[in-house]
């Protein structure tokens, strides 16, 4: 993600400008916190547990955990492990000072992120439709569309950077970040929905219930829509646009925070604790 996403906007309305900046930084900070928590989960479940010879499917039940041998297993790990690297490396893209002082690091770190993003999209599509690691066909459509959009967004981000169209590059880079992390966001939205409802409501075990299908698209379309409001506010430089965008970003922050808390408490920490207990 481009560092400009968290840089200062127009000075037409200082108070609205400040609200917009704070809202953007808050959303980014909460997302980064959730990314690191997810990275710890991946490291524990799929690296440490595997290294210690534990049955991964016991700690991470689901289609992906049931087949971790052979070629599909190799592709599965190529798909899941880069999440750790991206969760750590994205901080270097978000901080404006790093981009200004170390432009070479920004460029190469961005290339690394894009390569891992393309790899994640291709391996994800293979695992879903080639290896059959999905709960249901209809439930996998939303995430599959996401995989295709990743390739498109990263392609445009690379193209605009090469031609030094940095404003467009920033926009496509931010959308690439959102799309690459859509499966992570899906987990946040799904567990947040369970927490709010105190159980399933419109969900099914095969993730093909009406709410499951809605979330499979909303996990990337909603953040992308909010980001587009942000860019619209920057272009318009009007107070009402900035306040609308700030409100949307604040809503995104609250949803993401609820998702991070619910995913940590309901999904990540219980399984991490089980791995720790099995090792000790």
Order of alpha helices (4+ residues) and beta strands (2+ residues): alpha-alpha-alpha-alpha-alpha-alpha-alpha-alpha-alpha-alpha-alpha-alpha
